Amino acid sequence: MLTIREHCGRIDGIKIAYVGDGNNVARSLGFAGAKLGMKLIIASPTGYELDVETIERANQVSAGSVEQTNDPAAAVSGADIIYTDTWVSMGQEDEKQKRVRDFADFQVNAELLKSAPANARIMHCLPAYRGFEITDEVTESPNSIMFDQAENRLHFQRALLKKLMS
């Protein structure tokens, strides 16, 4: 959220398009966004959507703050932020080939970005598996704020460790 605030100048009213697995990252974005006045559209392949209970709970915090779609182009339309995450998380390595096939149309690439505003910023919690969920071209583009995001996570985690240890 700090990185979004730094690059967009605000939090309230920001539209995030999350393209990928309806996992812990999507869930966290949903709850944080609902509390902070943001809108989250999650684009996932059929069978990989964020669970309905999480969407309902986030929408109880702020009505209409989280939506699910199977259309990544529709999700990124009008987005301030396009966020993605790995298709294969720890413990899912045995599903890698299936997931790569299932997520093939959900890659954040130049073609998908044609459906987004020209100034949409790109985020990823890293590590990124270039050529899978995101391309080199997008990762290295001027719109990418992935490395600022990583730096901000470092500062936050250091502060959290200090708090926990004091």
C-alpha positions as CSV (number, residue, x, y, z in Angstrom):
1,M,0.0,0.0,0.0
2,L,2.9,2.3,0.7
3,T,4.3,1.8,-2.8
4,I,0.8,2.5,-4.3
5,R,0.6,5.7,-2.2
6,E,4.1,6.8,-3.3
7,H,3.4,6.3,-7.0
8,C,-0.3,7.3,-7.3
9,G,-0.4,10.0,-4.6
10,R,-3.4,8.4,-3.0
11,I,-5.0,5.2,-1.8
12,D,-8.7,6.0,-1.8
13,G,-10.4,5.2,-5.1
14,I,-7.4,3.2,-6.6
15,K,-8.4,0.3,-8.8
16,I,-6.2,-2.8,-8.6
17,A,-6.4,-5.5,-11.2
18,Y,-4.9,-8.7,-9.7
19,V,-4.2,-11.2,-12.5
20,G,-3.4,-14.7,-11.3
21,D,-4.2,-17.3,-8.7
22,G,-6.8,-16.4,-6.0
23,N,-4.3,-17.1,-3.3
24,N,-3.0,-15.4,-0.1
25,V,-1.8,-12.3,-2.0
26,A,-5.3,-11.8,-3.6
27,R,-6.9,-12.3,-0.2
28,S,-4.6,-9.8,1.5
29,L,-5.2,-7.2,-1.3
30,G,-8.9,-7.8,-1.0
31,F,-9.1,-7.1,2.8
32,A,-6.6,-4.2,2.7
33,G,-8.2,-2.6,-0.3
34,A,-11.7,-2.9,1.3
35,K,-10.5,-1.1,4.5
36,L,-8.7,1.6,2.5
37,G,-11.3,2.5,-0.1
38,M,-9.8,0.7,-3.0
39,K,-11.4,-1.5,-5.6
40,L,-9.9,-5.0,-6.5
41,I,-10.8,-7.0,-9.6
42,I,-9.3,-10.5,-9.5
43,A,-8.9,-12.2,-12.9
44,S,-8.2,-15.9,-12.5
45,P,-8.7,-19.0,-14.6
46,T,-11.8,-21.1,-13.8
47,G,-11.0,-23.2,-10.8
48,Y,-8.4,-20.8,-9.4
49,E,-10.7,-18.0,-8.2
50,L,-10.5,-16.4,-4.8
51,D,-12.9,-18.2,-2.5
52,V,-16.4,-16.8,-2.3
53,E,-16.3,-16.4,1.5
54,T,-13.3,-14.1,1.3
55,I,-15.0,-12.0,-1.3
56,E,-18.2,-11.7,0.7
57,R,-16.3,-10.8,3.9
58,A,-14.3,-8.1,2.1
59,N,-17.5,-6.7,0.6
60,Q,-19.0,-6.5,4.0
61,V,-16.2,-4.1,5.0
62,S,-16.9,-2.1,1.9
63,A,-19.6,-3.0,-0.5
64,G,-18.4,-3.8,-4.0
65,S,-14.8,-3.5,-3.2
66,V,-13.8,-7.0,-4.5
67,E,-14.9,-8.7,-7.7
68,Q,-13.9,-11.8,-9.5
69,T,-13.7,-12.4,-13.3
70,N,-12.2,-14.9,-15.7
71,D,-11.3,-12.1,-18.2
72,P,-7.9,-10.5,-17.6
73,A,-8.5,-7.8,-20.2
74,A,-11.7,-6.7,-18.6
75,A,-9.9,-6.7,-15.2
76,V,-7.1,-4.4,-16.3
77,S,-9.4,-2.0,-18.1
78,G,-9.3,1.3,-16.1
79,A,-6.8,-0.1,-13.5
80,D,-4.4,2.1,-11.7
81,I,-2.4,-0.9,-10.6
82,I,-1.9,-4.3,-12.3
83,Y,-0.6,-6.8,-9.8
84,T,0.5,-10.4,-10.3
85,D,2.1,-13.2,-8.4
86,T,3.7,-16.6,-9.2
87,W,1.5,-19.2,-10.7
88,V,3.2,-22.0,-8.7
89,S,3.6,-21.3,-5.0
90,M,5.7,-23.4,-2.5
91,G,4.1,-26.8,-2.1
92,Q,2.6,-26.7,-5.5
93,E,5.6,-27.8,-7.5
94,D,4.0,-31.1,-8.5
95,E,1.2,-29.1,-10.2
96,K,3.6,-26.8,-12.2
97,Q,2.9,-28.1,-15.7
98,K,-0.9,-28.1,-15.2
99,R,-0.8,-24.6,-13.7
100,V,1.4,-23.2,-16.6
101,R,-1.2,-24.5,-19.1
102,D,-4.2,-23.3,-17.0
103,F,-2.7,-19.8,-16.5
104,A,-1.3,-19.3,-20.1
105,D,-3.9,-16.6,-20.9
106,F,-3.3,-14.8,-17.7
107,Q,0.3,-13.6,-18.3
108,V,0.9,-9.9,-17.7
109,N,2.5,-9.0,-21.0
110,A,2.5,-6.2,-23.6
111,E,-0.7,-7.6,-25.3
112,L,-2.7,-7.6,-22.0
113,L,-1.4,-4.0,-21.2
114,K,-3.1,-2.8,-24.4
115,S,-6.4,-3.2,-22.5
116,A,-5.1,-1.1,-19.6
117,P,-4.5,2.7,-19.2
118,A,-1.1,3.7,-20.5
119,N,-0.1,4.9,-17.0
120,A,-1.1,1.7,-15.1
121,R,1.7,0.6,-12.8
122,I,2.9,-2.9,-12.5
123,M,3.4,-4.7,-9.2
124,H,4.6,-8.2,-8.2
125,C,5.5,-9.4,-4.7
126,L,8.5,-11.2,-6.1
127,P,10.2,-13.5,-6.9
128,A,8.9,-13.2,-10.5
129,Y,9.2,-16.1,-12.9
130,R,9.8,-14.1,-16.0
131,G,8.2,-15.7,-19.1
132,F,5.5,-17.2,-16.9
133,E,3.2,-14.8,-15.0
134,I,5.0,-11.7,-16.3
135,T,7.3,-11.0,-19.2
136,D,10.8,-9.3,-19.1
137,E,9.4,-6.4,-21.2
138,V,6.8,-5.6,-18.6
139,T,9.1,-6.2,-15.6
140,E,11.6,-3.8,-17.0
141,S,9.1,-1.2,-18.3
142,P,8.9,2.3,-16.9
143,N,5.5,1.4,-15.5
144,S,7.0,-1.3,-13.3
145,I,7.2,-0.3,-9.6
146,M,8.1,-3.8,-8.5
147,F,11.5,-2.9,-7.3
148,D,10.3,0.1,-5.3
149,Q,7.7,-2.3,-3.8
150,A,10.5,-4.8,-2.8
151,E,12.5,-1.9,-1.2
152,N,9.4,-0.8,0.8
153,R,8.8,-4.4,2.0
154,L,12.4,-4.5,3.3
155,H,11.9,-1.3,5.3
156,F,8.5,-2.6,6.7
157,Q,9.9,-6.0,7.6
158,R,12.9,-4.4,9.4
159,A,10.5,-2.2,11.4
160,L,8.3,-5.2,12.2
161,L,11.4,-7.2,13.5
162,K,12.5,-4.2,15.6
163,K,9.0,-3.9,17.1
164,L,8.7,-7.7,17.8
165,M,12.2,-7.8,19.4
166,S,11.8,-4.8,21.6
